[in-house]
Amino acid sequence: MAYSIKPSKNQDYIVLKVVGNFKGQDMMKYIIESHALGKDLGINRYLVDVTEATNIDSLASNYNFAHADFRKVEGIDIKARVAAIVSQGDHSHDFIETVLCNAGLPLKLFNDLDKALEYLLDNKSSDNSAE
């Protein structure tokens, strides 16, 4: 499995790209690393590109990831805005979206990059107006 983490060209969001099969513990490593970069750059919006990746974790592991593991880890901005782009017909990420949202850690899945970016950058201008 391969992954990359980098800021977008305009530095409005961090792009996390994963290729291959993964489990929650793999993804946790990538999330921590991407949030560390976001913190260093003052960015709290993340685009997770899993169009070439499949979540192969069990439902129980996905549930534990959202309700226990995620809350135990330091360095994750739980108030960050996160959009994930998935391949059309790939439903391996659906359950984790549901359990993360139920745990108060919103993640929104999209099949369309433009819609994902629209969601991700919604209210971006108002984020900076209070500074």
PyMOL commands that set and color helices and strands:
alter all, ss='L'
color gray80, all
select helices_A, chain A and resi 24-41+59-72+94-102+113-121+124-129
alter helices_A, ss='H'
color red, helices_A
select strands_A, chain A and resi 2-7+14-22+45-55+81-85+108-110
alter strands_A, ss='S'
color yellow, strands_A
deselect
rebuild
show_as cartoon
